[in-house]
Amino acid sequence: MKYLFFLVLSLALGIEGFSQQNDSLNIYLVSLTSHLEYLKSKSKENIQSVYVERDDLVTGSLPKQIDGITIFYLTRLEIRDKTRKGKRIPLIVIRPVKVERTSLKISIIDFSVTTKKNSFNYSNGGGSTLEFRYNCDLQKFELTNKKQGGI
């Protein structure tokens, strides 16, 4: 039983070998794709690119383009450089998977970011929470619930 749990958790985290063989196993990719679809549906303008906060564990295996949207994965240093002199940038942050009883949840948050001196100011603008359950018959994670909206 413990072995099965760790195998499922490894697949959920999109470990390099699994995520490159089958993208449906990478729940971070499924989550980001779903969130970008949500952003497209609520935006009046055509979204051509987005900034995503870089986190090697979470975003390391994600592609640089999804459904025609270019994704720039920014480090803290790059975020600081883009927000100099009072500039504000929209930034998507993908939180690590959260295990809750029989499901895995991923939160994706839309922030508006500025910097003042060496301090980052993140203003929460809403986002998505996506819930996955493992289907043993299909041997893959299925998106079972999503909550999307602004604050």
C-alpha positions as CSV (number, residue, x, y, z in Angstrom):
1,M,0.0,0.0,0.0
2,K,2.8,2.4,0.9
3,Y,4.5,1.6,-2.4
4,L,1.4,2.4,-4.4
5,F,1.0,5.7,-2.6
6,F,4.6,6.8,-3.4
7,L,4.2,5.7,-7.0
8,V,1.1,7.7,-7.4
9,L,2.7,10.7,-5.7
10,S,5.7,10.4,-7.9
11,L,3.5,10.5,-11.0
12,A,1.6,13.5,-9.6
13,L,4.8,15.5,-9.2
14,G,5.7,15.0,-12.8
15,I,9.0,13.4,-12.3
16,E,11.1,13.9,-15.4
17,G,10.9,10.4,-16.8
18,F,7.2,10.0,-16.5
19,S,6.2,13.6,-17.5
20,Q,8.2,13.4,-20.8
21,Q,6.6,10.0,-21.8
22,N,3.0,11.0,-21.2
23,D,1.9,14.5,-20.5
24,S,-1.5,13.4,-19.1
25,L,0.5,12.1,-16.1
26,N,1.8,15.6,-15.4
27,I,-1.0,17.2,-13.4
28,Y,0.9,20.5,-13.3
29,L,0.7,20.7,-17.1
30,V,-3.0,19.8,-17.0
31,S,-3.6,22.4,-14.3
32,L,-1.7,25.2,-16.2
33,T,-3.5,24.4,-19.4
34,S,-6.9,24.5,-17.7
35,H,-6.0,27.8,-16.0
36,L,-4.8,29.4,-19.3
37,E,-8.1,28.3,-20.9
38,Y,-9.9,30.1,-18.0
39,L,-7.8,33.2,-18.5
40,K,-8.6,33.2,-22.3
41,S,-12.3,32.9,-21.6
42,K,-12.5,35.8,-19.2
43,S,-10.1,38.1,-21.2
44,K,-11.4,40.6,-23.8
45,E,-8.0,40.6,-25.4
46,N,-6.1,37.9,-27.1
47,I,-3.5,36.5,-24.6
48,Q,-0.2,35.9,-26.4
49,S,2.2,35.5,-23.5
50,V,2.2,35.1,-19.7
51,Y,4.7,35.2,-16.9
52,V,4.9,32.3,-14.6
53,E,7.1,32.2,-11.4
54,R,9.8,29.7,-11.9
55,D,10.0,26.8,-9.4
56,D,12.1,23.9,-10.6
57,L,10.1,21.3,-8.8
58,V,6.8,22.5,-10.1
59,T,7.5,24.2,-13.4
60,G,10.7,22.5,-14.4
61,S,9.1,20.1,-16.9
62,L,6.4,22.4,-18.3
63,P,6.6,23.6,-21.9
64,K,7.4,27.1,-23.1
65,Q,4.2,27.2,-25.1
66,I,0.6,26.0,-24.5
67,D,-2.2,26.4,-27.0
68,G,-0.5,29.3,-28.7
69,I,0.4,31.1,-25.5
70,T,4.1,31.7,-24.9
71,I,5.1,31.1,-21.3
72,F,8.0,32.9,-19.7
73,Y,9.2,31.2,-16.5
74,L,10.8,34.0,-14.4
75,T,13.2,33.7,-11.5
76,R,13.0,36.1,-8.6
77,L,15.8,38.1,-10.1
78,E,14.0,38.4,-13.5
79,I,10.8,39.4,-11.7
80,R,12.7,42.1,-9.8
81,D,14.2,43.4,-13.1
82,K,10.8,43.5,-14.8
83,T,9.2,45.4,-11.9
84,R,11.9,48.1,-11.5
85,K,10.9,51.8,-11.3
86,G,7.3,51.0,-10.1
87,K,6.4,48.8,-13.0
88,R,3.7,46.2,-12.3
89,I,3.5,42.8,-14.0
90,P,0.9,40.1,-14.0
91,L,2.4,36.8,-12.7
92,I,1.0,33.3,-12.4
93,V,2.3,31.3,-9.5
94,I,1.7,27.5,-9.3
95,R,1.8,26.1,-5.8
96,P,3.1,22.6,-5.1
97,V,0.6,19.8,-5.0
98,K,-1.4,19.4,-1.8
99,V,-2.5,15.9,-0.8
100,E,-6.0,15.8,0.8
101,R,-7.4,12.4,1.7
102,T,-8.1,10.8,-1.6
103,S,-7.3,13.7,-3.9
104,L,-4.5,15.9,-5.0
105,K,-5.0,19.7,-5.3
106,I,-3.0,22.3,-7.2
107,S,-3.5,26.0,-6.7
108,I,-2.7,28.5,-9.5
109,I,-2.8,32.1,-8.4
110,D,-2.9,35.2,-10.5
111,F,-0.8,38.0,-9.0
112,S,0.0,41.5,-9.9
113,V,3.6,42.1,-8.7
114,T,5.6,45.2,-7.9
115,T,8.8,45.8,-6.1
116,K,9.9,48.5,-3.7
117,K,13.6,48.5,-2.9
118,N,14.3,44.8,-2.3
119,S,10.7,43.9,-1.3
120,F,8.2,42.1,-3.5
121,N,4.5,43.1,-3.3
122,Y,2.2,40.4,-4.6
123,S,-1.5,41.4,-5.0
124,N,-3.8,38.4,-5.3
125,G,-6.2,38.6,-8.3
126,G,-7.8,35.2,-8.0
127,G,-6.9,32.0,-9.7
128,S,-7.7,28.3,-10.0
129,T,-7.8,25.3,-7.6
130,L,-7.8,22.0,-9.5
131,E,-8.5,18.6,-7.9
132,F,-7.3,15.3,-9.3
133,R,-8.0,11.7,-8.4
134,Y,-6.2,8.7,-9.6
135,N,-8.3,6.3,-11.8
136,C,-6.8,2.8,-11.3
137,D,-8.7,1.4,-14.3
138,L,-7.3,4.0,-16.7
139,Q,-4.0,4.3,-14.8
140,K,-4.0,8.1,-14.9
141,F,-5.0,11.1,-12.9
142,E,-8.4,12.7,-13.8
143,L,-9.4,16.3,-13.2
144,T,-12.4,15.9,-11.0
145,N,-13.1,19.4,-9.8
146,K,-12.0,23.0,-10.5
147,K,-12.8,26.2,-8.9
148,Q,-11.8,29.3,-10.8
149,G,-12.5,33.0,-10.1
150,G,-11.2,36.3,-9.0
151,I,-11.2,37.9,-5.6
